[in-house]
Amino acid sequence: MSANRFFHGRVPGPWHAEVPGLWHGRVPDLWPAGIALARRPSAWAVSVGLLAIAVLSIHAGQCQAKGPVLAAIKEISSEGLYCETFSLDRDTEVEIQAVASGWPKEKILFSYPWLLDLRTRSVVWSMEPSAVFKCRHDNVRAKKVLRLRAGDYALYFSALGGNFPIKKQIKFLKLFDLGTINVTGGRSAGWDRYGRPRDWHVTLRALDKNFPLEAVSSPARPPDRGEILRFQGMRSMEYRRARLVVTERVRLRLRAIGEYVAREQSFTDGAWIEDMDACERAWEMTLINTDPAGGAKKNRVFDDEMILTPGRFMVCYATDDSHATDDWNARPPFDPESWGLTLIPLDPIPRGAMEVTLDPPDENVIARIDRVGDAEFVRTGFSLNRPADICIRAFGEWGRRRDAFLDFGWIEDAETLEEIWVMSPKRDAYAGGEYRNRLVLDGVRLAAGSYYVCYISDEAHSYRRWHNHPPYDPEAWGITLSGVGKGFSMDDVSRFDESEGPATVIRIAPVGDDKRKRIRFEVKEPMSLKVISLGEGAGGQMHDFGWLVREDTGETVWEMTYSNSQHAGGAKKNRRCERVLSLDPGRYSLHYQSDDSHSFPDWNARPPHDPHLWGVTLLELP
């Protein structure tokens, strides 16, 4: 009898004895009919002898002497990412044995181990679906012999839930098996949904039985690779940045690991570099310039050479509210502790060629509007004594349905209220969180003069009242202007309030639904005013409109009508009226009324180009 008839568990058929071990009890009927066992004693003896030799051979193989255990992860009783680090002071051959869970035919592993070289941050070995053997209860096992060089290593075991393909058997009338379907990106599965966690483990053992244990130790800290910047182990909702002032050409290795989300078509955890002098992004992680980082498909890594020329740069890394260090919602990357960004010089950097400042404060801030809440209109004024290059950093909400910014900022001339610059999707980038969170980084050159920086928000999704996921820098929701260039000086900047501006402004704007407002004022000398009014009109009639009355005579000096207004952008019913008025001395009252819908900030159609002017404004002309 051959050894492949050695069963594990209960012997089938008429046999009732338990194995392993020799059979006991009644001997199975293996001989031809009519031949008694006593007549063939030599054959039975040979069979028993062969069986004993097979059993002893198997046990001898199982008990073959091996070296000590160098690292092991066992007793996996809860969800998580398990890790054990160790160092070797000499080269040696090792054997890795592991039991995890998965579906080899579908090329899926739900739990699995791997080995990482901490010095090169490269994977030495990982359990692969193509190299495992199926066990019971969706468990799989693997065995590998390899040679490890002296160095530092980390042994990992991932026991995490997440979204996995659906495996489902299709049967007709519960009798006929029609096959199995698999759907990628299927429902979420718990960490112990498939397989038996009590059997999971990974063991790394030296093959040399004389391998000394003193050759194995625990690394005290990650090996020093001469990094000039390290943002590693980044956690959820974390934002880090560093300013680099480069005076000579430097060659660097940039390594960044992050999370790419297809529905956002961007990295929700990712790195980028801004050229501070040019006020633009010089580099960022993209799907094209990154590679798979192991684990879930959304884990991506950039690892390449980068050259920085003399200038000022801001190196940034930001995460969203999930799937980061110690907060994985799917399979982690093979190098989970490096989640973040690292800069390593490829050539020696001369003294003074690069200055690194961690989390620096903003410099040369001319005007700042931040932490803007729902339905707010904020503006602040400033003056420039000489022309200046300005870097604009503005966060806002993009409305997909209306194809326009719903929360946005702009710059206008303080004397004429003419728009100098406005947030545009042509210059925007993803700002983390929801796709609607956008960042515009743009530069503009302003002539000497006085300006207003303005910001307006709609009724939802703003600072501390986010509809869903906030941007990576929620407190910066608004707009910030900073001076750039060698010739810029804050001594050439002064600030003023609207009441101190170069033009006298009487404003009833922006106006909401179902309002009736009035402002009285007196003219003591003849003067010229420019009136700007935005309102709602349709079918030749105005529903939201303004007018001006001279109170001592009761005369209506001016009124916004459908015929004296033009389209104001957005929906067809948005109307705009501009007119220059000459007022004699006297007492006047400015009025505006709106109906019960379509006004700031609750629009029922596309808003106008200048929603902050919804109402009426009087501007004194020089």
Backbone torsions as a table, in degrees:
resi	resn	phi	psi	omega
1	MET	NA	133.3	-177.6
2	SER	-82.3	163.4	-176.2
3	ALA	-70.9	-18.1	-178.7
4	ASN	-73.5	-1.7	172.6
5	ARG	-90.5	10.2	178.0
6	PHE	-81.5	111.1	-175.6
7	PHE	-94.7	153.9	171.2
8	HIS	-109.0	129.0	-177.2
9	GLY	101.3	-152.9	-178.4
10	ARG	-83.8	135.3	-178.7
11	VAL	-71.1	132.0	-178.8
12	PRO	-72.7	171.5	175.8
13	GLY	73.2	-145.1	-174.8
14	PRO	-77.5	-6.6	-178.2
15	TRP	-77.6	142.8	-176.0
16	HIS	-127.3	-3.5	-179.1
17	ALA	-79.3	151.8	178.5
18	GLU	-88.9	140.3	175.5
19	VAL	-124.9	162.2	13.1
20	PRO	-75.2	173.0	-173.4
21	GLY	114.3	-179.2	177.5
22	LEU	-76.5	153.5	178.9
23	TRP	-70.0	146.8	174.3
24	HIS	-131.3	158.5	179.1
25	GLY	93.2	-157.4	-174.6
26	ARG	-70.6	136.5	-180.0
27	VAL	-77.5	136.1	179.6
28	PRO	-64.8	153.5	-177.6
29	ASP	-82.3	89.6	-178.0
30	LEU	-103.0	-12.1	-174.1
31	TRP	-94.5	160.4	177.1
32	PRO	-60.6	153.8	-178.1
33	ALA	-59.8	140.3	176.3
34	GLY	87.4	-6.6	179.9
35	ILE	-101.7	120.4	-177.8
36	ALA	-84.3	157.1	-179.7
37	LEU	-62.6	-37.5	-177.1
38	ALA	-63.7	-24.3	-178.8
39	ARG	-77.8	-15.9	-178.5
40	ARG	-125.6	55.3	-177.2
41	PRO	-63.6	-34.0	-177.1
42	SER	-66.7	-40.5	179.6
43	ALA	-64.3	-44.2	178.7
44	TRP	-62.8	-41.4	179.8
45	ALA	-62.8	-41.3	178.6
46	VAL	-63.3	-42.0	-178.9
47	SER	-63.3	-47.1	-179.9
48	VAL	-62.5	-39.1	179.8
49	GLY	-64.2	-44.0	178.1
50	LEU	-62.6	-39.7	178.8
51	LEU	-63.6	-44.1	179.9
52	ALA	-61.9	-40.3	179.2
53	ILE	-63.9	-40.9	179.7
54	ALA	-63.7	-44.4	-179.8
55	VAL	-62.5	-46.0	179.8
56	LEU	-63.7	-35.2	178.8
57	SER	-65.7	-42.8	179.1
58	ILE	-63.2	-47.4	179.6
59	HIS	-63.6	-35.9	178.5
60	ALA	-65.4	-39.1	177.4
61	GLY	-65.1	-38.3	-179.6
62	GLN	-69.7	-28.2	-175.7
63	CYS	-100.7	13.1	-179.9
64	GLN	-60.2	136.9	-174.9
65	ALA	-67.2	133.7	175.9
66	LYS	-133.7	171.8	-178.7
67	GLY	-79.5	-173.6	-176.1
68	PRO	-74.5	161.0	175.9
69	VAL	-76.7	124.6	-179.8
70	LEU	-89.1	-33.6	178.3
71	ALA	-160.9	148.0	-179.6
72	ALA	-156.6	146.8	173.3
73	ILE	-127.5	117.1	-178.2
74	LYS	-136.2	-179.6	176.9
75	GLU	51.5	57.3	178.3
76	ILE	-84.4	99.7	-172.7
77	SER	-113.0	-1.7	-179.5
78	SER	-151.0	164.0	-179.5
79	GLU	-66.8	140.4	176.8
80	GLY	160.0	178.5	174.4
81	LEU	-108.5	117.6	-176.0
82	TYR	-99.3	145.4	-177.1
83	CYS	-149.4	141.3	171.1
84	GLU	-138.0	126.9	-179.0
85	THR	-103.6	152.8	177.6
86	PHE	-158.3	160.5	178.1
87	SER	-124.8	145.0	175.7
88	LEU	-118.4	134.6	178.1
89	ASP	-96.2	6.1	178.8
90	ARG	-155.9	160.7	176.6
91	ASP	-73.2	148.1	177.3
92	THR	-163.0	156.4	173.6
93	GLU	-90.4	138.8	-178.2
94	VAL	-131.4	160.1	174.5
95	GLU	-120.8	130.6	177.7
96	ILE	-109.3	126.0	173.9
97	GLN	-121.6	134.6	-175.8
98	ALA	-147.1	147.7	171.4
99	VAL	-128.1	127.5	-180.0
100	ALA	-142.0	-152.7	-178.0
101	SER	-136.7	150.6	178.5
102	GLY	168.5	179.5	176.0
103	TRP	-119.4	94.5	-176.4
104	PRO	-57.4	-39.1	-178.1
105	LYS	-64.0	-35.7	179.5
106	GLU	-88.7	1.1	179.6
107	LYS	58.2	46.6	-178.9
108	ILE	-128.6	135.1	171.1
109	LEU	-120.7	127.6	178.2
110	PHE	-87.3	-38.1	173.1
111	SER	-131.8	149.6	-173.8
112	TYR	-170.7	155.3	175.8
113	PRO	-108.7	167.0	172.0
114	TRP	-159.7	165.0	-178.3
115	LEU	-122.4	130.3	-175.4
116	LEU	-118.3	134.0	172.5
117	ASP	-82.5	115.4	-174.9
118	LEU	-74.3	-18.4	-179.6
119	ARG	-82.6	-40.3	179.3
120	THR	-98.6	-9.3	-175.9
121	ARG	57.5	32.1	179.7
122	SER	-110.9	154.8	-179.3
123	VAL	-81.9	123.6	177.8
124	VAL	-84.6	-40.9	-179.9
125	TRP	-156.0	146.7	172.8
126	SER	-147.3	148.3	176.0
127	MET	-70.9	126.8	-179.3
128	GLU	-117.3	143.9	-179.8
129	PRO	-57.9	-28.9	-178.3
130	SER	-78.3	-9.6	-176.5
131	ALA	-123.1	32.5	179.0
132	VAL	-122.4	163.5	178.0
133	PHE	-118.6	137.6	-176.4
134	LYS	-73.5	135.6	173.1
135	CYS	-116.1	-167.9	178.1
136	ARG	-77.6	158.3	170.8
137	HIS	58.2	39.7	178.5
138	ASP	64.9	14.1	173.3
139	ASN	-81.3	151.8	175.8
140	VAL	-134.8	156.5	179.5
141	ARG	-132.3	155.1	179.8
142	ALA	-145.9	154.7	179.3
143	LYS	-144.6	135.8	-176.7
144	LYS	-149.5	137.6	173.8
145	VAL	-111.2	129.8	179.5
146	LEU	-150.0	166.3	-179.5
147	ARG	-106.2	126.1	178.8
148	LEU	-104.4	135.7	174.4
149	ARG	-83.8	160.7	174.9
150	ALA	-58.1	134.2	-177.8
151	GLY	164.4	-165.3	-178.0
152	ASP	-112.8	137.2	-174.4
153	TYR	-137.6	158.4	174.4
154	ALA	-131.9	125.6	176.6
155	LEU	-99.4	123.6	-176.3
156	TYR	-116.0	154.2	170.2
157	PHE	-141.9	120.8	-179.4
158	SER	-97.1	118.0	174.8
159	ALA	-125.7	73.6	-174.7
160	LEU	-126.7	148.7	174.1
161	GLY	-81.7	-170.1	179.5
162	GLY	149.9	-171.0	178.0
163	ASN	-86.9	122.9	-179.4
164	PHE	-128.7	157.0	176.5
165	PRO	-59.0	149.0	-179.4
166	ILE	-88.7	130.4	175.2
167	LYS	-112.8	117.7	-175.1
168	LYS	-142.1	131.6	176.0
169	GLN	-84.7	136.6	178.8
170	ILE	-107.2	121.9	179.9
171	LYS	-125.5	149.1	177.7
172	PHE	-106.1	122.4	-178.0
173	LEU	55.5	28.5	177.7
174	LYS	60.7	15.9	-177.3
175	LEU	-120.5	-44.9	-173.0
176	PHE	-100.1	121.6	-180.0
177	ASP	-79.8	117.0	-178.9
178	LEU	-96.6	1.3	178.0
179	GLY	115.9	-170.5	-176.6
180	THR	-125.1	138.5	175.5
181	ILE	-110.9	149.1	177.8
182	ASN	-130.5	128.5	-179.3
183	VAL	-119.8	116.8	179.2
184	THR	-73.1	152.0	-178.8
185	GLY	66.8	34.7	-175.1
186	GLY	-77.8	-156.1	-174.0
187	ARG	-69.5	161.8	-179.5
188	SER	-74.3	136.5	-179.4
189	ALA	-119.2	136.9	177.1
190	GLY	-68.1	162.7	-174.3
191	TRP	-62.5	-29.1	-178.3
192	ASP	-110.8	20.6	-178.6
193	ARG	-65.4	-35.6	-178.5
194	TYR	-122.8	138.9	179.1
195	GLY	87.9	176.6	178.5
196	ARG	-114.2	102.4	-177.1
197	PRO	-58.2	-29.3	-177.8
198	ARG	-65.5	-18.8	178.7
199	ASP	-96.5	-8.3	-175.4
200	TRP	-72.6	141.4	175.4
201	HIS	-173.3	166.9	169.9
202	VAL	-144.9	132.4	-177.6
203	THR	-130.6	132.1	178.2
204	LEU	-117.0	116.9	-172.9
205	ARG	-127.0	140.2	175.0
206	ALA	-70.9	140.7	178.1
207	LEU	-79.8	-26.1	178.6
208	ASP	-76.6	114.4	-177.3
209	LYS	-67.3	-16.4	179.6
210	ASN	-100.1	11.6	-179.2
211	PHE	-63.9	124.8	-175.4
212	PRO	-77.3	136.4	179.4
213	LEU	-66.8	-25.3	179.2
214	GLU	-69.1	-10.4	175.9
215	ALA	-80.6	-4.5	-179.5
216	VAL	-113.4	133.5	178.0
217	SER	-147.2	175.5	177.9
218	SER	-101.1	130.2	178.4
219	PRO	-64.7	132.5	-177.3
220	ALA	-71.0	-35.5	-179.0
221	ARG	-157.4	165.6	178.1
222	PRO	-59.8	141.1	-179.3
223	PRO	-58.3	139.5	179.7
224	ASP	-81.2	117.8	179.4
225	ARG	-107.4	14.4	178.3
226	GLY	76.9	27.9	-178.8
227	GLU	-62.0	139.0	172.6
228	ILE	-93.7	-14.9	177.8
229	LEU	-153.2	132.7	-178.9
230	ARG	-140.1	108.9	169.2
231	PHE	-110.5	85.6	-176.6
232	GLN	-120.3	159.9	-177.4
233	GLY	64.0	33.4	-178.3
234	MET	-65.0	133.6	-179.3
235	ARG	-101.6	173.8	-177.5
236	SER	-62.8	144.5	178.9
237	MET	54.7	50.8	177.7
238	GLU	-124.4	139.8	-178.2
239	TYR	-134.1	118.4	-179.5
240	ARG	-125.0	149.6	175.8
241	ARG	-151.2	157.7	179.6
242	ALA	-144.0	137.1	177.9
243	ARG	-93.8	128.9	176.8
244	LEU	-111.6	121.5	173.1
245	VAL	-105.9	110.1	-173.5
246	VAL	-106.7	127.6	178.6
247	THR	-109.7	-15.4	175.8
248	GLU	-135.6	156.6	179.8
249	ARG	-62.9	128.1	-179.3
250	VAL	-127.7	147.9	179.6
251	ARG	-114.5	124.0	-173.1
252	LEU	-127.6	156.7	166.8
253	ARG	-103.7	120.9	179.3
254	LEU	-107.8	124.0	178.7
255	ARG	-125.4	121.4	-178.3
256	ALA	-138.3	134.6	177.6
257	ILE	-118.7	133.5	-177.9
258	GLY	-154.5	-172.2	-175.0
259	GLU	-115.2	119.8	176.5
260	TYR	-102.1	126.4	179.8
261	VAL	-112.3	120.7	-173.4
262	ALA	-63.9	-38.5	-176.7
263	ARG	-66.8	-26.7	176.3
264	GLU	-91.3	-13.7	-177.2
265	GLN	54.3	34.9	-178.0
266	SER	-155.9	171.6	175.8
267	PHE	-87.3	116.3	175.0
268	THR	-77.7	-27.0	166.2
269	ASP	-119.2	115.5	-175.3
270	GLY	-165.8	175.0	-176.4
271	ALA	-121.5	153.5	174.0
272	TRP	-157.0	163.1	179.1
273	ILE	-127.6	131.3	178.0
274	GLU	-106.8	135.4	170.6
275	ASP	-84.0	107.1	-172.7
276	MET	-69.4	-31.5	-179.4
277	ASP	-76.3	-37.4	178.7
278	ALA	-86.0	-11.3	-179.6
279	CYS	56.1	54.9	178.2
280	GLU	-157.0	162.5	176.2
281	ARG	-77.0	124.6	178.6
282	ALA	-88.7	-27.3	-178.7
283	TRP	-161.6	150.5	173.8
284	GLU	-156.9	157.7	175.7
285	MET	-69.9	133.8	176.0
286	THR	-133.5	168.9	177.7
287	LEU	-65.3	-30.4	-176.0
288	ILE	-76.5	-41.0	-174.7
289	ASN	-91.2	9.5	178.6
290	THR	-117.7	164.6	179.9
291	ASP	-125.9	162.8	175.8
292	PRO	-58.1	138.2	-178.2
293	ALA	-105.7	10.4	-177.6
294	GLY	89.5	158.4	-179.3
295	GLY	75.4	-137.6	-179.3
296	ALA	-63.0	152.7	-177.8
297	LYS	-62.7	-26.8	-177.3
298	LYS	-75.3	-9.4	176.1
299	ASN	-78.8	118.6	-177.7
300	ARG	-129.8	152.4	-178.3
301	VAL	-134.0	137.9	169.8
302	PHE	-108.8	127.1	-179.2
303	ASP	-146.4	97.7	-175.0
304	ASP	-159.4	171.5	178.9
305	GLU	-80.1	146.3	177.9
306	MET	-141.5	138.5	179.0
307	ILE	-113.6	127.9	176.4
308	LEU	-110.4	127.6	175.9
309	THR	-93.2	166.8	-178.5
310	PRO	-52.6	133.8	-178.9
311	GLY	159.8	-170.2	179.6
312	ARG	-119.1	130.8	-176.0
313	PHE	-132.1	149.2	173.8
314	MET	-116.4	115.6	178.7
315	VAL	-95.1	124.5	-172.0
316	CYS	-127.3	150.1	171.0
317	TYR	-145.5	135.7	-178.3
318	ALA	-141.2	150.9	177.4
319	THR	-125.4	157.9	174.0
320	ASP	-93.6	-156.9	-170.2
321	ASP	-91.9	12.2	179.3
322	SER	-159.4	166.4	177.0
323	HIS	56.3	69.5	174.7
324	ALA	-147.0	-172.5	-177.0
325	THR	-53.0	127.5	-179.4
326	ASP	63.0	15.8	179.2
327	ASP	-145.0	45.2	-176.6
328	TRP	-76.3	130.4	174.0
329	ASN	-106.2	5.8	175.7
330	ALA	-154.2	-177.4	-178.2
331	ARG	-59.4	128.7	-176.9
332	PRO	-74.7	167.7	174.9
333	PRO	-72.5	168.7	-179.6
334	PHE	-68.5	-22.8	177.9
335	ASP	-119.5	69.4	-172.0
336	PRO	-64.9	-31.2	-178.3
337	GLU	-71.6	-14.4	179.0
338	SER	-96.0	13.8	178.0
339	TRP	-58.5	108.0	-174.5
340	GLY	145.5	-140.1	-172.6
341	LEU	-141.3	143.9	177.8
342	THR	-139.4	135.1	174.1
343	LEU	-114.4	124.3	-177.9
344	ILE	-125.5	125.4	178.2
345	PRO	-69.2	136.3	177.2
346	LEU	-91.5	-20.3	175.7
347	ASP	-129.7	154.6	175.8
348	PRO	-57.3	132.6	-179.8
349	ILE	-93.1	121.5	179.9
350	PRO	-59.8	151.1	179.2
351	ARG	-58.7	128.5	179.0
352	GLY	83.5	-0.2	-178.3
353	ALA	-77.4	-20.3	179.6
354	MET	-146.7	132.8	176.4
355	GLU	-117.9	126.0	-176.8
356	VAL	-112.4	127.0	177.7
357	THR	-124.4	118.5	-178.8
358	LEU	-79.7	135.6	175.9
359	ASP	43.1	60.1	-176.7
360	PRO	-74.7	152.6	173.9
361	PRO	-73.7	157.4	176.4
362	ASP	-65.9	142.8	-178.3
363	GLU	-120.1	153.2	178.2
364	ASN	54.2	45.1	-179.9
365	VAL	-78.7	118.5	179.6
366	ILE	-85.3	-43.4	179.9
367	ALA	-154.6	145.6	-179.6
368	ARG	-143.4	130.1	170.5
369	ILE	-126.1	113.5	-177.1
370	ASP	-136.9	175.1	-179.5
371	ARG	52.1	43.9	-178.4
372	VAL	-76.0	130.8	179.5
373	GLY	-95.7	-166.5	-178.2
374	ASP	-68.7	142.9	172.0
375	ALA	49.5	52.1	178.4
376	GLU	-117.2	146.9	170.3
377	PHE	-127.7	116.3	-175.7
378	VAL	-126.3	140.4	173.5
379	ARG	-150.9	150.6	179.9
380	THR	-141.7	149.8	-174.9
381	GLY	-110.0	154.8	175.0
382	PHE	-151.9	157.8	178.4
383	SER	-126.0	147.2	176.6
384	LEU	-116.4	130.4	177.5
385	ASN	-78.6	-21.0	180.0
386	ARG	-148.5	161.2	179.2
387	PRO	-58.7	148.3	-176.5
388	ALA	-149.1	148.9	171.8
389	ASP	-88.0	128.2	-174.4
390	ILE	-118.8	134.5	172.9
391	CYS	-102.6	124.5	-176.8
392	ILE	-107.2	129.4	177.5
393	ARG	-125.6	109.3	-172.8
394	ALA	-131.3	129.1	173.4
395	PHE	-100.4	144.2	178.8
396	GLY	-162.4	174.3	-177.9
397	GLU	-105.9	124.4	177.9
398	TRP	-94.3	129.1	178.5
399	GLY	-97.2	111.6	-177.5
400	ARG	-64.4	-42.3	-175.9
401	ARG	-68.3	-39.2	-176.7
402	ARG	-91.5	-5.6	177.4
403	ASP	54.2	45.2	-179.9
404	ALA	-161.9	164.2	175.1
405	PHE	-74.0	134.8	176.8
406	LEU	-96.2	-35.5	170.0
407	ASP	-114.7	121.4	-174.6
408	PHE	-158.9	166.0	179.5
409	GLY	-125.9	165.4	179.3
410	TRP	-159.7	170.4	176.6
411	ILE	-121.6	136.1	179.0
412	GLU	-134.5	154.8	176.3
413	ASP	-68.4	126.5	-175.6
414	ALA	-69.4	-19.1	-178.5
415	GLU	-90.5	-34.5	-175.6
416	THR	-113.4	-10.4	-174.3
417	LEU	62.0	18.0	176.4
418	GLU	-75.2	140.9	-177.5
419	GLU	-74.5	124.2	178.6
420	ILE	-95.6	-39.9	-178.8
421	TRP	-152.0	145.1	177.5
422	VAL	-143.1	150.0	177.9
423	MET	-58.1	134.4	-177.7
424	SER	-132.6	140.4	177.8
425	PRO	-66.7	-13.3	179.0
426	LYS	-67.4	-21.2	-176.8
427	ARG	-117.2	13.1	-172.2
428	ASP	-92.5	163.2	177.4
429	ALA	-142.5	160.3	178.1
430	TYR	-64.2	134.2	-175.6
431	ALA	-110.4	15.9	179.0
432	GLY	88.5	160.2	-179.9
433	GLY	73.3	-133.3	177.9
434	GLU	-68.5	155.0	179.6
435	TYR	-62.7	-28.8	-177.7
436	ARG	-69.0	-14.9	176.9
437	ASN	-77.2	114.9	-175.1
438	ARG	-126.1	150.7	176.5
439	LEU	-122.7	129.5	174.5
440	VAL	-109.9	120.8	176.6
441	LEU	-116.1	113.1	-171.7
442	ASP	-147.4	153.5	177.9
443	GLY	-115.8	146.6	179.2
444	VAL	-147.3	146.5	175.5
445	ARG	-103.8	122.8	-178.0
446	LEU	-106.8	138.1	175.4
447	ALA	-76.4	165.5	174.9
448	ALA	-60.4	135.6	-178.1
449	GLY	157.4	-168.4	-177.7
450	SER	-114.6	140.7	-174.1
451	TYR	-140.2	156.8	170.1
452	TYR	-112.2	135.3	168.4
453	VAL	-102.1	125.7	-173.0
454	CYS	-125.6	153.2	175.0
455	TYR	-147.0	139.5	-179.2
456	ILE	-135.4	144.5	179.6
457	SER	-131.7	153.7	176.5
458	ASP	-87.5	-162.7	-170.8
459	GLU	-87.9	5.2	-176.9
460	ALA	-151.2	158.6	175.3
461	HIS	59.9	78.1	176.8
462	SER	-149.8	-172.0	-173.0
463	TYR	-55.4	126.2	179.7
464	ARG	67.7	0.2	176.7
465	ARG	-133.8	49.3	-176.9
466	TRP	-69.5	138.4	178.0
467	HIS	-66.1	-36.9	178.4
468	ASN	-144.3	-107.4	-175.7
469	HIS	-91.9	130.3	-179.9
470	PRO	-76.7	168.3	174.5
471	PRO	-72.2	171.9	-177.0
472	TYR	-68.8	-22.1	178.1
473	ASP	-127.1	74.0	-170.8
474	PRO	-62.0	-33.0	-178.0
475	GLU	-69.1	-17.6	179.9
476	ALA	-87.0	8.0	-179.7
477	TRP	-60.1	105.8	-174.0
478	GLY	151.5	-143.9	-176.0
479	ILE	-143.7	140.3	179.7
480	THR	-133.4	134.2	177.6
481	LEU	-113.6	130.9	179.1
482	SER	-131.9	144.2	176.9
483	GLY	-82.5	141.0	179.6
484	VAL	-132.2	165.8	178.9
485	GLY	100.4	153.1	-177.1
486	LYS	-66.7	-30.0	-177.1
487	GLY	-85.5	-1.0	-176.6
488	PHE	-80.0	141.9	176.8
489	SER	-141.9	136.0	177.9
490	MET	-67.8	-13.3	176.4
491	ASP	-67.7	-18.0	179.9
492	ASP	-91.5	7.3	-176.5
493	VAL	-116.6	136.4	171.7
494	SER	-135.9	153.2	-176.1
495	ARG	-117.4	154.3	179.2
496	PHE	-150.8	156.8	174.0
497	ASP	-86.9	168.6	-179.1
498	GLU	-60.5	-37.2	-179.5
499	SER	-68.5	-18.9	-179.9
500	GLU	-101.4	6.4	-175.0
501	GLY	-68.5	171.2	-177.3
502	PRO	-70.9	-15.6	-179.7
503	ALA	-124.2	141.9	175.6
504	THR	-78.0	124.2	-175.4
505	VAL	-121.0	128.1	170.4
506	ILE	-112.6	118.3	-168.7
507	ARG	-128.7	129.6	164.7
508	ILE	-120.8	77.8	-176.1
509	ALA	-169.9	146.2	-5.0
510	PRO	-80.2	154.3	-174.8
511	VAL	-115.0	140.4	178.4
512	GLY	-95.7	-166.8	-176.5
513	ASP	-70.3	146.0	168.9
514	ASP	53.6	51.6	179.2
515	LYS	-116.8	152.3	171.7
516	ARG	-139.1	109.7	-173.2
517	LYS	-123.7	155.3	-179.6
518	ARG	-148.5	140.4	174.5
519	ILE	-129.6	127.5	177.0
520	ARG	-96.8	143.9	175.6
521	PHE	-152.8	164.1	-177.2
522	GLU	-123.2	137.2	175.8
523	VAL	-106.3	120.8	-177.0
524	LYS	-97.8	-24.6	176.8
525	GLU	-133.5	153.3	178.2
526	PRO	-55.6	137.6	-176.2
527	MET	-151.0	159.8	176.6
528	SER	-109.8	135.5	179.2
529	LEU	-128.1	147.5	172.3
530	LYS	-106.3	126.1	178.4
531	VAL	-102.7	132.2	175.8
532	ILE	-125.8	122.4	-177.4
533	SER	-137.8	134.5	175.7
534	LEU	-120.4	138.7	-179.5
535	GLY	-160.3	-176.2	-177.0
536	GLU	-106.5	129.8	178.2
537	GLY	-146.2	147.3	178.8
538	ALA	-158.2	146.0	177.5
539	GLY	61.5	30.5	178.9
540	GLY	82.3	1.0	-178.2
541	GLN	-119.9	147.7	176.9
542	MET	-99.7	136.2	178.1
543	HIS	-107.3	-32.5	171.2
544	ASP	-121.5	122.9	-174.4
545	PHE	-161.9	167.8	179.6
546	GLY	-126.9	165.8	176.8
547	TRP	-158.3	162.6	-177.5
548	LEU	-126.2	131.1	-176.3
549	VAL	-122.4	135.2	169.6
550	ARG	-88.4	113.2	-167.6
551	GLU	-71.1	-32.7	-177.2
552	ASP	-73.0	-18.1	177.1
553	THR	-115.7	-16.1	-177.0
554	GLY	77.6	7.0	-177.5
555	GLU	-77.8	136.3	172.1
556	THR	-83.6	106.7	-175.8
557	VAL	-73.6	-37.0	-178.7
558	TRP	-153.7	147.2	176.0
559	GLU	-147.3	138.5	177.2
560	MET	-78.2	126.3	178.1
561	THR	-127.7	169.6	179.1
562	TYR	-66.7	-35.8	-175.5
563	SER	-74.8	-29.5	-179.3
564	ASN	-97.9	16.3	178.9
565	SER	-122.7	162.9	-179.6
566	GLN	-126.8	170.7	178.1
567	HIS	-62.1	134.9	-175.8
568	ALA	-103.4	12.3	-177.3
569	GLY	89.0	160.0	-178.0
570	GLY	76.1	-136.6	-180.0
571	ALA	-63.7	152.2	-178.0
572	LYS	-60.9	-28.8	-176.8
573	LYS	-78.1	-6.2	176.0
574	ASN	-76.1	122.5	-176.4
575	ARG	-122.7	151.6	-179.3
576	ARG	-136.6	135.4	179.2
577	CYS	-126.7	128.8	174.4
578	GLU	-128.6	134.2	-178.6
579	ARG	-157.2	146.2	176.6
580	VAL	-97.4	128.9	-178.1
581	LEU	-116.7	140.9	172.8
582	SER	-107.4	116.9	-175.1
583	LEU	-109.3	133.2	173.5
584	ASP	-84.1	164.5	176.9
585	PRO	-57.7	140.5	-179.4
586	GLY	158.5	-176.4	-179.9
587	ARG	-105.8	134.2	-175.3
588	TYR	-130.9	160.8	173.4
589	SER	-137.2	132.2	179.4
590	LEU	-101.7	131.2	-174.1
591	HIS	-123.4	154.0	170.4
592	TYR	-155.1	139.2	176.2
593	GLN	-137.2	149.1	179.9
594	SER	-132.2	157.2	177.2
595	ASP	-89.8	-160.9	-169.1
596	ASP	-92.2	12.8	-179.7
597	SER	-157.3	162.8	175.9
598	HIS	55.8	74.5	173.5
599	SER	-154.0	-179.9	-177.3
600	PHE	-72.4	131.9	-4.9
601	PRO	-102.5	12.9	-172.5
602	ASP	-98.4	77.9	-178.8
603	TRP	-83.5	139.7	174.1
604	ASN	-102.0	5.2	173.2
605	ALA	-149.7	-176.0	-177.2
606	ARG	-62.6	133.1	-178.7
607	PRO	-72.6	167.1	176.6
608	PRO	-74.3	174.6	-179.2
609	HIS	-67.2	-31.3	-179.9
610	ASP	-121.0	72.1	-175.2
611	PRO	-63.0	-24.2	-180.0
612	HIS	-68.9	-15.7	179.2
613	LEU	-95.5	8.3	178.5
614	TRP	-63.9	106.2	-171.5
615	GLY	141.2	-142.8	-179.9
616	VAL	-142.3	139.6	-178.2
617	THR	-135.2	134.8	173.9
618	LEU	-109.3	128.1	-176.6
619	LEU	-123.1	122.9	179.7
620	GLU	-71.8	131.7	178.9
621	LEU	-92.9	145.1	178.7
622	PRO	-66.4	NA	NA
